[in-house]
């Protein structure tokens, strides 16, 4: 594993930016002030041995800088083309040797980028955003279930059960021989003691499709094949279906669709709580079709929306929602619900289910939207969407109808390795990859054997869902990188069917680990900049904290929420659209 222990937040940005082959000149537009406006900050920002402050500031900065680069290309060449759902025409791109192509390539290589500023403390707070908003003065309720967390096993180890969704909780209880109404953690622990940790994980995850993982340290994780399959960089972008020479393109085509078409453009409707000011946005007119749940991919969609993208969030009427999370991550998006299940299928069954997907109007609607989207953003368990909607995530096939489409995938463990098809969540990846044990080991240092013994732990979770949030911003960054390369490919006369972006929680965890840990218990003894409302604050600090938030009316009452921590000089960032009931919008794109 690459050693990045000396990296600053700016070094992280440079590392990933260079990996994505983005224009290096753009980096000079970035400002990353530390606490109290200091030029840099290398001390712990939150109570953790891991460098979460570095991760927060750098990944949010990457996403904002990526959006600004995309705007510079679009503004100086042409707007985002929206292809028709029919196959591409035979019209050709200009040759890369033409004066027009050379001029466009020069723009791509040296884009004019506005100043991007991402201060440390607002970035760290944004990694906690789902906990910090209020509705009518009330904080969000917890999404965690009653039996989740660590439980001991017969071999002296532990497993972590994830029970946010009801079917995962009842499935775990059924596997352990307990009633689906059981809420007794002690009873659950008595049953997990009858299993060895690895065996329980294998049966739960691979045979039942549940979310139960063994607690591992770094050594045990590194020994496994999946650890070796995870890449050194947390985001990857690849081309699919490349035709080197200029053969065809629909890049100059405009969309002409019937008023009765399911993918017709719609005028902007009345938005509850829309802001009075409308500044130009870096990603305006970008069409994003989001199929996601929980935190990571919704962060990506919310980030693209903050920069002006038209994000159409697709959820299912058959799957349980998470109101506390949905209220935060729906901001900036329009919401539709589509039923993609076959009449006899269970929406929670594994992707290997033999039931054939139904051909219904909702599936046709989804495919029509996919054929006219710039980006398809999804985070469902690998294989599950493909089994229900064949062709939706087949990059080469979809690229025939929608050349240049970007398919962005968020997974737990990445697209390769024996665990590539497993489901997983932030806390579970921390558990199985050694992060939770490493955090506990630093926490336990210098704790006495007497009065402090009760504070000793075998595992300790990070103080926020850092892997989720970082993965979301990196996914947004990867999407912007793909948009940049799409313009560059078109300028060079190269036809590309599609671009695929991959980000995994395990990949983010590996990168965070490569940054090293703070010495000893240092990470737990510094002031935590994510804490708000300390007693004895100076007026300047009170005013600063109040400025972090914005209050607007939503469909659920008055909502106070964190502003986006990234600012782009001369451009708006943030969310005009406030959260509303899931499925309230039409399955159409907004008019440009």
ABEGO torsion letter per residue (X at the ends): XBBAAABBAAAAAAAAAAAAGBBAAAAAABBBBBBGGBABBABBABBBABBAAAAAAAAAAAAAAAAAAAAAAAAAABBBBBBBABBBBABBBBBAABAAAAAAAAAAABBBBBBBBBBAAAAAAAAAAAAABBBGGBBBBBABBAABEBBBBAAGBBBBBBAABAAAAAAAAAAAGBBAABABAAAAAAAAAABBAAAAAAAAAAAAGBBBBBBBBAAAAAABAAAAABBABABBBBBBGBBABBABBAAABBBBBBAABAABBBBBBBBBGBBABBBBBAABGBBBBBBBBEAAAAAAAAAAAAAGBBBBBBBBAABBBBAAAAAAAABGBBBBBBBABBAABBAABBAABABBBBBBAAAAAAAAAAAABABBBBABBBGAAAAABBGAABAAAAAAABBGBBBBBBBAAEABEAAAABBBBAAAAAAAAGAAAAAAAAAABGBBABAAAAABBABBBBABBAAAAAAAAAAAAAAAAAAAAAAAAAAAGBBBABBBBBBBAAAAAAAAAAAEBBBEAAAAABBBAABBGBBGBBAAAAAAAAAABBBBBBAAEBBBBBBBABBBBGBBBEBABBBBBBGABBBBBBBX
